[in-house]
Amino acid sequence: MNNKIWLSSPHMGGGEQKYVNEAFDTNWVAPLGPNVMGFEHDLKKYLHQNVHVAALSSGTSALHLALILLGVGPGDEVICQSMTFSASANPIAYLGATPIFIDSEADTWNMSPEYLEIAIKDRIAKGKKPKAILPVHLYGMPAKMEEILTIAAKYEIPVLEDAAEALGSHINGQNCGTFGEMACLSFNGNKIITTSGGGALVAKQKVNTDKAVFLATQARDNAPHYEHTHIGYNYRMSNIVAGIGRGQMEVLDKHIQNRRNNFEYYKSAFSSNEQIGLLEEPAGYYSNRWLSCILTDRDSEVSREDLRLALEAENIESRPLWKPMHMQPIFQDAPFYGDGTSETLFDNGLCLPSGSNLSEKDLSRVTNCVASVFKNHSVKMEKVN
Ligand SMILES: *Cc1c(COP(=O)(O)O)cnc(C)c1O
């Protein structure tokens, strides 16, 4: 059997151990220490906007704290992109609020500005103004932020970006994670850089990262004993984990280049197959290409599931696109605004192996396998005819 090819596996750059060893050597294993400060500093510098960064235990915890800081509570409504990972929507439910799901649009696969505005008008007409708008930059492709921010400003609703998949992506040079009032990043094991598990909150205002750090460290008030006026959380990143993050920052741009090369490889390999489409960058958009995804033609005789199973038989991991949240049993009662674009994407889309550590041989195994499914199918069709 050939080696397993993973969808997106961790890829260490080499510098990580230096920072982790430093933490051991200085016994700065805990608590918070120079690696956490250093990692936050590196992220802030990388995003090169006037933003503030708080390193946390996960992207999910960053979203949870951001929603708290935006004042979301029981009975509130939060507008959320439907096609995403459940971690975008779950923190809304943690707070007893209701997610209002918005469909995707075809250019970026992200939140449709058109349905966003329809939803806002309708929710206001029904008596409740949404407390926040949560767009996602799926697979590294930036959402239509200019349009979304214009609508958000018009109705005076803050934007919280889910940039978990989009570190290093930008629109005309402005990085994902710096458009909204706040944003989350993730350093989970499969993301573009990983700390083994971790995340960060990015905020325009320092008061928000300060408050997030306060809440993330059990909300201890300033007193010699433990005094509490708020409910706290244990969400801060550890100094060991942050050491891995500092090392990963040294190779982030290289990883992005490798992932973009994967996309180009797939694009050229499938260029003559009219049944396969790939998502191009709109003008001015730059995707980190966290995952390269293909769309099988709606009328294609070969389904994305045929491809997934054929790849699996070859020991190659692939995965359907995110199943939209409005189709998930747990969110079936949540309101949804859209025309079914995300459902079609889910039915026909497949994420291919996209790691920054894939070899050309790995990539050719993937494309050969996909090509053979189409070839076998056309041979079968000829026999039938
Ligand atoms: C990974 C991911 C998250 C959650 O990040 P964690 O660090 O795993 O908690 C949130 N949203 C999206 C879109 C993600 O891909």
The ligand as a Tripos MOL2 file, in Angstrom:
@<TRIPOS>MOLECULE
LIG
   15    15     1     0     0
SMALL
NO_CHARGES

@<TRIPOS>ATOM
      1 C1        -10.6460   25.5760   12.6580 C.3       1 LIG1
      2 C2        -11.7850   26.5120   12.5710 C.ar      1 LIG1
      3 C3        -12.3370   27.1090   13.7140 C.ar      1 LIG1
      4 C4        -11.9740   26.7110   15.1090 C.3       1 LIG1
      5 O1        -10.6780   26.8130   15.4650 O.3       1 LIG1
      6 P1        -10.1080   25.8980   16.6610 P.3       1 LIG1
      7 O2         -8.7640   26.4660   16.8970 O.co2     1 LIG1
      8 O3        -10.0650   24.4910   16.1380 O.co2     1 LIG1
      9 O4        -11.0300   26.0350   17.8120 O.co2     1 LIG1
     10 C5        -13.3240   28.0590   13.5550 C.ar      1 LIG1
     11 N1        -13.7910   28.3720   12.3520 N.ar      1 LIG1
     12 C6        -13.3140   27.8080   11.2290 C.ar      1 LIG1
     13 C7        -13.8640   28.2410    9.9200 C.3       1 LIG1
     14 C8        -12.3160   26.8380   11.2950 C.ar      1 LIG1
     15 O5        -11.8720   26.2590   10.1780 O.3       1 LIG1
@<TRIPOS>BOND
     1     1     2 1
     2     2     3 ar
     3     2    14 ar
     4     3     4 1
     5     3    10 ar
     6     4     5 1
     7     5     6 1
     8     6     7 2
     9     6     8 1
    10     6     9 1
    11    10    11 ar
    12    11    12 ar
    13    12    13 1
    14    12    14 ar
    15    14    15 1
@<TRIPOS>SUBSTRUCTURE
     1 LIG1         1 GROUP 0 **** ****
